[in-house]
């Protein structure tokens, strides 16, 4: 039986794939197999991978991908390649490995356990093995949370979710999705043709549905496992970092851009703050300079450090669009929490090289955050000079600004509707003509926001100005005065 490690990636993941592959083949005797998606890999890059191991096999995968979200095409191509090559290598013991997965030294002993499992008896061979991420696939909310090019999460309604489940999995969708979902960072297949065929059918059905996240092939896989009743092995939880890249695990899956932050830390000062970074540090010295230079350039072009801070950035697109339109100006966020969204905005401003003043305001009365926590997070992300953190309640903070001074104010404050009414009036007065007052917790679909909706709608009716909504945000543009 051949043992094969499979990495599927494109030119943006050259360096990371190199690090993942290096950490795996040091401990495991496998055929390293690289699937390069999109255009052909450069010959210089091929030679770098070939120098790691003489057994390296490199394939090129490219098919026409048409989707209503063009920025998703590279990700869809990656998923289609998974389906194609897991089928192509079905007679090998196949390790499907994400590029943002590194492996610790404990892999060597654990690998023997895996081999023993698959070589024991052909009649009891599991067709798939992996670490359980969700006990029920229907709990995997990412299936209905679609990210756009700004990393903005678009939510869908319960009605749309039910309709999608029925369309793809039929009337028995509850039973089909009652089984567990595996983490797709590290999966093991053997003779799994029927499973992969069903997996592909479910995934392609999802691509035709506008409410389904094309990034998520895990729910279709979970449904396929349950549908065909295949044999499987649930790997020990020590294999899965569960998003925590500082634990003692065999598999370190650096979710949410965490790997970028760790590699950046190593490159900047030679220190690693987590196990993933320590593994990267071990192999980075062999990476070619042009890969590292490209990595540095990519880091400076898009926000990513904010992902290491707890919180949400559901309003990322509103800020991204605004900063792309402003040449200079003054913007305010009310509601900082731990600074995740503040860090996101500060990174946007930093990469834009524009003269934009940014204030983030919070009373810091919650027990799980304070001014020092936010300042430390911003300092760690190297954006503290691009944001002013102000400790104040919302209404008191309006006194810091003149009338018609601000280009943009975003409210994320969870105020009582009566208080929100006063705050809308107070902050609207500080916004200049042509500027924008926006806020979170507004939805025409969700009854939980009914009181907020009424308060915001009444405000716009009173001022005779239009109200625009964007997912869970409201956007109000202050009109110019007519002479």
C-alpha positions as CSV (number, residue, x, y, z in Angstrom):
1,X,0.0,0.0,0.0
2,X,1.3,3.4,-1.0
3,X,1.2,6.2,1.6
4,X,0.6,9.6,0.1
5,X,0.4,13.1,1.6
6,X,-1.7,15.4,-0.5
7,X,-1.5,19.2,-0.5
8,X,-3.7,21.3,-2.7
9,X,-2.8,25.0,-3.1
10,X,-2.2,28.0,-5.4
11,X,0.6,30.5,-5.8
12,X,-0.5,32.4,-2.7
13,X,0.3,29.4,-0.5
14,X,3.7,28.4,-1.8
15,X,5.5,29.3,1.4
16,X,2.9,27.8,3.7
17,X,2.7,24.6,1.8
18,X,6.4,24.3,2.0
19,X,6.3,24.6,5.8
20,X,3.4,22.2,6.2
21,X,5.0,19.6,3.9
22,X,8.4,19.9,5.7
23,X,6.8,19.3,9.1
24,X,5.0,16.2,7.9
25,X,7.6,14.4,5.8
26,X,10.2,14.7,8.5
27,X,8.2,12.3,10.7
28,X,6.3,10.2,8.1
29,X,7.4,8.1,5.2
30,X,5.0,9.2,2.5
31,X,5.0,10.2,-1.1
32,X,4.6,14.0,-1.0
33,X,2.0,15.0,-3.6
34,X,1.4,18.6,-4.6
35,X,-1.6,19.8,-6.5
36,X,-1.1,23.3,-7.9
37,X,-4.3,25.0,-8.8
38,X,-4.7,27.7,-11.5
39,X,-1.9,28.5,-13.7
40,X,1.2,26.4,-14.1
41,X,3.8,26.4,-11.2
42,X,7.0,28.2,-12.1
43,X,10.0,25.8,-12.7
44,X,12.0,27.6,-10.0
45,X,9.3,26.9,-7.5
46,X,9.0,23.3,-8.6
47,X,12.7,22.7,-8.0
48,X,12.4,24.1,-4.5
49,X,9.8,21.5,-3.6
50,X,11.7,18.7,-5.4
51,X,14.7,19.5,-3.3
52,X,12.8,18.7,-0.1
53,X,12.2,15.1,-1.1
54,X,13.2,13.1,-4.2
55,X,9.8,11.4,-4.1
56,X,7.8,14.6,-4.6
57,X,5.1,14.4,-7.3
58,X,3.6,17.6,-8.6
59,X,0.4,17.9,-10.6
60,X,-1.4,20.8,-12.2
61,X,-5.2,21.3,-11.8
62,X,-7.3,23.9,-13.6
63,X,-10.9,23.8,-14.7
64,X,-13.3,26.5,-15.7
65,X,-15.2,27.7,-12.6
66,X,-18.2,30.0,-13.0
67,X,-19.9,31.3,-9.9
68,X,-21.9,34.4,-9.0
69,X,-19.2,35.3,-6.4
70,X,-16.1,35.6,-8.6
71,X,-13.7,36.1,-5.6
72,X,-14.7,32.5,-4.5
73,X,-13.4,30.9,-7.7
74,X,-10.0,30.0,-6.4
75,X,-11.5,28.4,-3.3
76,X,-14.0,26.4,-5.4
77,X,-11.2,25.2,-7.6
78,X,-9.4,24.0,-4.5
79,X,-12.5,22.0,-3.4
80,X,-13.0,20.5,-6.8
81,X,-9.3,19.4,-6.9
82,X,-9.9,17.7,-3.5
83,X,-12.7,15.6,-5.0
84,X,-10.8,14.8,-8.1
85,X,-7.5,13.6,-6.5
86,X,-9.0,11.8,-3.5
87,X,-10.8,9.7,-6.2
88,X,-7.7,9.4,-8.4
89,X,-5.5,8.1,-5.5
90,X,-8.3,6.0,-3.9
91,X,-6.1,2.9,-3.7
92,X,-3.4,4.7,-1.6
93,X,-3.5,5.5,2.1
94,X,-4.2,9.2,1.4
95,X,-3.5,12.0,3.9
96,X,-5.4,15.1,2.7
97,X,-3.7,18.1,4.4
98,X,-4.5,21.8,4.5
99,X,-1.6,24.1,3.8
100,X,-2.3,25.9,7.1
101,X,-1.6,22.7,9.1
102,X,1.7,22.1,10.7
103,X,2.7,18.9,12.6
104,X,4.5,18.5,15.9
105,X,7.1,15.9,16.7
106,X,4.5,13.7,18.4
107,X,3.2,12.9,14.9
108,X,5.9,10.2,14.5
109,X,4.4,7.9,17.3
110,X,0.8,8.7,16.4
111,X,1.5,7.9,12.7
112,X,2.3,4.3,13.7
113,X,-1.1,4.0,15.3
114,X,-2.7,5.1,12.0
115,X,-0.7,2.7,9.9
116,X,-1.6,-0.2,12.2
117,X,-5.3,0.7,12.0
118,X,-5.3,0.6,8.2
119,X,-3.1,-2.5,7.8
120,X,-4.8,-4.6,10.3
121,X,-7.6,-6.3,8.3
122,X,-9.0,-5.4,4.9
123,X,-12.5,-6.4,6.0
124,X,-12.6,-3.8,8.7
125,X,-10.8,-0.9,7.0
126,X,-12.3,2.5,7.7
127,X,-12.9,4.4,4.5
128,X,-12.1,7.7,6.2
129,X,-10.5,9.0,9.4
130,X,-10.5,12.4,11.0
131,X,-11.0,14.5,14.1
132,X,-14.6,15.4,15.0
133,X,-15.2,19.2,14.9
134,X,-19.0,19.2,15.3
135,X,-21.0,16.3,16.9
136,X,-23.8,17.1,14.4
137,X,-23.2,18.5,10.9
138,X,-26.4,20.6,11.2
139,X,-24.5,22.6,13.9
140,X,-21.9,23.7,11.4
141,X,-23.1,27.3,11.0
142,X,-20.4,28.2,8.5
143,X,-22.4,26.3,5.9
144,X,-24.7,29.3,5.8
145,X,-22.1,32.1,6.5
146,X,-20.6,33.4,3.3
147,X,-17.5,35.6,3.3
148,X,-16.9,38.1,0.5
149,X,-13.6,39.5,-0.6
150,X,-13.5,41.9,2.4
151,X,-13.9,38.9,4.8
152,X,-17.4,40.2,5.6
153,X,-19.8,37.4,6.8
154,X,-23.2,37.5,5.1
155,X,-25.9,35.8,7.2
156,X,-29.0,34.1,5.9
157,X,-32.5,33.5,7.2
158,X,-33.9,30.4,8.9
159,X,-36.3,30.0,6.0
160,X,-33.5,30.0,3.5
161,X,-31.6,27.5,5.5
162,X,-34.5,25.1,5.6
163,X,-35.1,25.6,1.9
164,X,-31.5,24.8,1.1
165,X,-31.4,21.7,3.3
166,X,-34.5,20.4,1.6
167,X,-33.2,21.1,-1.9
168,X,-29.8,19.4,-1.3
169,X,-30.5,16.6,1.2
170,X,-34.3,16.0,0.7
171,X,-36.9,15.5,3.3
172,X,-34.6,13.4,5.5
173,X,-32.1,16.2,5.9
174,X,-32.3,16.0,9.7
175,X,-31.2,12.4,9.7
176,X,-28.6,13.0,7.0
177,X,-27.0,15.8,9.0
178,X,-27.4,14.2,12.4
179,X,-23.9,12.7,12.1
180,X,-20.7,14.3,13.1
181,X,-18.6,16.7,11.0
182,X,-14.9,16.2,10.6
183,X,-12.3,18.9,10.6
184,X,-11.1,19.2,7.0
185,X,-7.6,20.3,7.9
186,X,-6.5,16.7,8.1
187,X,-8.4,13.8,6.7
188,X,-7.4,10.2,5.8
189,X,-9.0,8.2,3.0
190,X,-8.6,4.7,1.7
191,X,-10.7,3.0,-1.0
192,X,-13.4,5.7,-0.6
193,X,-14.8,5.9,-4.1
194,X,-18.4,5.7,-3.2
195,X,-18.0,8.2,-0.4
196,X,-16.2,10.7,-2.6
197,X,-18.9,10.3,-5.3
198,X,-21.6,11.2,-2.8
199,X,-19.5,14.0,-1.3
200,X,-19.1,15.5,-4.8
201,X,-22.8,15.3,-5.5
202,X,-23.7,17.1,-2.3
203,X,-21.0,19.8,-2.8
204,X,-22.0,20.6,-6.4
205,X,-25.6,20.9,-5.3
206,X,-24.5,23.5,-2.8
207,X,-22.7,25.5,-5.4
208,X,-26.0,26.0,-7.3
209,X,-27.6,27.5,-4.1
210,X,-27.0,31.2,-3.4
211,X,-27.4,30.7,0.4
212,X,-24.6,28.1,0.6
213,X,-21.0,29.0,1.5
214,X,-18.9,27.5,-1.3
215,X,-15.9,27.4,1.0
216,X,-17.6,24.7,3.2
217,X,-17.2,21.2,1.9
218,X,-17.3,19.7,5.4
219,X,-21.1,19.6,5.7
220,X,-21.5,17.8,2.3
221,X,-18.8,15.3,3.5
222,X,-20.6,14.7,6.8
223,X,-23.8,14.1,4.9
224,X,-22.1,11.7,2.5
225,X,-20.6,9.7,5.4
226,X,-24.1,9.3,6.9
227,X,-25.8,8.7,3.6
228,X,-23.7,5.7,2.4
229,X,-23.0,4.3,5.9
230,X,-19.2,4.1,5.4
231,X,-16.8,3.0,8.0
232,X,-14.8,5.6,9.7
233,X,-12.4,6.1,12.6
234,X,-12.7,9.1,14.9
235,X,-9.2,10.2,15.7
236,X,-8.2,11.2,19.2
237,X,-8.9,14.9,20.0
238,X,-5.2,15.5,20.5
239,X,-4.8,15.6,16.8
240,X,-6.9,18.7,16.5
241,X,-5.9,22.2,17.7
242,X,-9.5,23.3,17.5
243,X,-8.3,26.8,16.5
244,X,-5.9,27.0,19.5
245,X,-2.4,27.1,18.0
246,X,-0.7,27.2,21.4
247,X,-1.6,23.7,22.6
248,X,0.3,20.5,22.5
249,X,-1.2,18.8,19.5
250,X,0.0,16.6,16.7
251,X,-1.9,18.7,14.2
252,X,-1.8,22.5,14.5
253,X,-4.6,24.0,12.3
254,X,-3.9,27.7,12.4
255,X,-7.4,29.0,11.6
256,X,-8.5,32.5,10.7
257,X,-5.1,33.8,9.5
258,X,-3.3,32.8,12.7
259,X,-0.5,31.2,10.7
260,X,0.2,34.6,9.0
261,X,0.5,36.3,12.4
262,X,2.9,33.6,13.7
263,X,5.1,33.6,10.6
264,X,5.1,37.4,10.6
265,X,6.2,37.3,14.3
266,X,9.1,35.0,13.4
267,X,10.2,37.0,10.4
268,X,10.1,40.3,12.4
269,X,12.0,39.4,15.5
270,X,12.9,35.7,15.2
271,X,10.6,34.8,18.1
272,X,7.6,32.4,18.0
273,X,4.7,32.9,20.4
274,X,2.9,29.6,19.7
275,X,3.7,26.0,18.6
276,X,2.7,26.7,15.0
277,X,5.2,29.6,14.9
278,X,7.9,27.4,16.4
279,X,7.5,24.8,13.7
280,X,7.5,27.5,11.1
281,X,10.7,28.9,12.6
282,X,12.3,25.5,12.2
283,X,11.9,25.4,8.4
284,X,11.7,29.1,7.4
285,X,15.4,29.4,6.9
286,X,15.1,27.1,3.8
287,X,12.4,29.2,2.2
288,X,13.6,31.2,-0.8
289,X,13.8,35.0,-0.4
290,X,11.3,35.7,-3.2
291,X,8.7,33.7,-1.3
292,X,9.3,35.6,1.9
293,X,9.3,38.9,0.1
294,X,5.9,38.1,-1.5
295,X,4.6,37.0,1.9
296,X,5.7,40.4,3.4
297,X,4.0,42.3,0.5
298,X,0.7,40.3,0.9
299,X,0.7,41.0,4.7
300,X,0.9,44.7,4.1
301,X,-1.9,44.8,1.6
302,X,-4.8,43.2,3.5
303,X,-5.9,43.2,7.2
304,X,-5.2,40.0,9.0
305,X,-3.8,40.7,12.4
306,X,-7.3,41.6,13.7
307,X,-8.3,38.0,13.5
308,X,-6.3,37.2,16.6
309,X,-8.6,39.4,18.7
310,X,-11.8,38.2,20.1
311,X,-15.0,39.7,18.7
312,X,-16.7,40.1,15.3
313,X,-16.2,42.2,12.2
314,X,-19.6,41.8,10.6
315,X,-19.5,45.4,9.3
316,X,-16.1,45.1,7.5
317,X,-17.5,45.9,4.1
318,X,-19.0,49.2,5.3
319,X,-15.6,50.4,6.6
320,X,-13.8,49.0,3.6
321,X,-16.0,50.8,1.1
322,X,-15.8,54.0,3.0
323,X,-12.0,54.1,3.3
324,X,-11.6,53.3,-0.4
325,X,-13.7,56.4,-1.1
326,X,-12.1,58.8,1.4
327,X,-8.9,60.6,0.6
328,X,-8.7,62.0,4.1
329,X,-11.1,62.5,6.9
330,X,-12.2,61.7,10.5
331,X,-14.2,58.5,11.4
332,X,-15.5,57.2,14.7
333,X,-16.5,53.7,16.0
334,X,-18.6,53.6,19.1
335,X,-18.3,50.2,20.8
336,X,-14.8,48.8,20.9
337,X,-15.1,45.7,23.1
338,X,-11.6,44.0,22.8
339,X,-10.6,45.9,19.7
340,X,-11.1,43.4,16.9
341,X,-13.0,45.8,14.6
342,X,-10.8,48.7,15.6
343,X,-7.7,46.7,14.6
344,X,-9.4,45.8,11.3
345,X,-10.1,49.5,10.5
346,X,-6.6,50.6,11.6
347,X,-5.1,48.0,9.3
348,X,-7.2,49.3,6.4
349,X,-6.0,52.9,7.1
350,X,-2.4,51.8,7.4
351,X,-2.4,50.0,4.1
352,X,-4.2,52.8,2.4
353,X,-1.5,55.4,3.3
354,X,-4.3,58.0,3.6
355,X,-4.6,60.8,6.2
356,X,-7.6,59.4,8.1
357,X,-8.1,60.0,11.8
358,X,-9.8,57.1,13.5
359,X,-11.3,57.1,17.0
360,X,-12.8,54.1,18.8
361,X,-14.9,54.7,21.9
362,X,-16.0,52.4,24.7
363,X,-17.0,52.8,28.4
364,X,-15.1,49.6,29.2
365,X,-17.6,48.6,31.9
366,X,-17.6,44.9,30.8
367,X,-15.6,42.6,33.0
368,X,-13.8,40.8,30.2
369,X,-12.2,43.9,28.6
370,X,-10.6,47.2,29.5
371,X,-8.5,50.0,28.0
372,X,-5.2,48.2,28.6
373,X,-6.4,45.0,26.8
374,X,-7.4,47.0,23.7
375,X,-4.1,49.0,23.7
376,X,-2.1,45.8,24.0
377,X,-4.0,44.2,21.1
378,X,-3.4,47.2,18.9
379,X,0.2,47.4,19.8
380,X,0.7,43.7,19.1
381,X,-0.8,44.3,15.6
382,X,1.5,47.3,15.1
383,X,-1.4,49.7,14.4
384,X,-1.6,51.6,17.7
385,X,-0.5,54.8,15.9
386,X,-3.5,54.6,13.5
387,X,-6.3,54.6,16.1
388,X,-7.2,56.7,19.2
389,X,-8.8,54.7,21.9
390,X,-11.1,56.8,24.0
391,X,-12.7,55.7,27.3
392,X,-16.2,57.2,27.5
393,X,-19.8,56.4,27.2
394,X,-21.5,57.2,23.9
395,X,-23.4,60.4,24.7
396,X,-20.6,61.9,26.7
397,X,-18.2,61.3,23.8
398,X,-20.3,63.4,21.4
399,X,-19.1,66.4,23.4
400,X,-15.6,65.8,22.0
401,X,-16.6,66.8,18.5
402,X,-18.0,69.8,16.7
403,X,-21.2,69.8,14.7
404,X,-20.7,68.7,11.1
405,X,-17.1,67.5,11.8
406,X,-17.1,63.7,11.2
407,X,-17.1,61.8,7.9
408,X,-18.4,58.6,9.4
409,X,-19.8,57.3,12.7
410,X,-20.5,53.6,13.4
411,X,-22.6,52.6,16.4
412,X,-22.2,49.2,17.9
413,X,-23.6,49.9,21.3
414,X,-26.5,47.6,22.2
415,X,-28.4,50.6,23.7
416,X,-32.0,50.5,24.9
417,X,-34.3,51.8,22.2
418,X,-35.0,55.0,24.2
419,X,-31.3,55.6,24.6
420,X,-30.6,54.8,21.0
421,X,-33.1,57.5,19.9
422,X,-31.1,60.1,21.8
423,X,-27.8,58.8,20.5
424,X,-28.9,58.8,16.9
425,X,-29.8,62.5,17.2
426,X,-26.6,63.4,19.1
427,X,-24.2,61.6,16.7
428,X,-26.1,62.6,13.6
429,X,-25.4,66.2,14.5
430,X,-21.7,65.5,14.5
431,X,-21.7,64.0,11.0
432,X,-20.9,66.5,8.2
433,X,-23.2,66.9,5.2
434,X,-22.6,64.0,2.8
435,X,-21.2,61.9,5.7
436,X,-22.6,58.6,7.0
437,X,-24.1,57.5,10.3
438,X,-24.3,53.7,10.4
439,X,-24.8,51.0,13.0
440,X,-25.1,47.4,13.9
441,X,-28.1,45.3,15.1
442,X,-30.6,46.1,12.4
443,X,-32.4,43.4,10.5
444,X,-35.6,43.3,8.6
445,X,-35.7,39.5,9.1
446,X,-34.9,39.0,12.8
447,X,-37.6,39.8,15.4
448,X,-34.9,40.2,18.1
449,X,-34.1,43.6,16.5
450,X,-37.7,44.8,16.2
451,X,-37.3,47.6,18.7
452,X,-34.0,48.8,17.2
453,X,-35.6,48.7,13.7
454,X,-38.5,50.9,14.8
455,X,-36.2,53.4,16.5
456,X,-33.9,53.7,13.5
457,X,-36.8,53.8,11.0
458,X,-38.6,56.5,13.0
459,X,-35.5,58.6,13.1
460,X,-35.2,58.5,9.3
461,X,-38.9,59.3,8.8
462,X,-38.6,62.2,11.2
463,X,-35.7,63.7,9.3
464,X,-37.1,62.7,5.9
465,X,-34.0,60.9,4.8
466,X,-33.7,57.4,3.3
467,X,-32.6,54.4,5.3
468,X,-30.3,51.9,3.6
469,X,-29.7,48.4,5.1
470,X,-26.9,46.1,4.6
471,X,-27.3,42.7,6.2
472,X,-27.4,43.5,9.9
473,X,-26.4,47.1,9.6
474,X,-28.3,50.4,8.9
475,X,-26.6,53.1,6.8
476,X,-27.9,56.7,6.9
477,X,-26.3,59.4,4.6
478,X,-26.7,63.0,5.8
479,X,-28.0,65.0,2.9
480,X,-26.6,68.3,1.7
481,X,-28.6,71.4,2.6
482,X,-30.5,72.9,-0.3
483,X,-30.3,76.6,-0.9
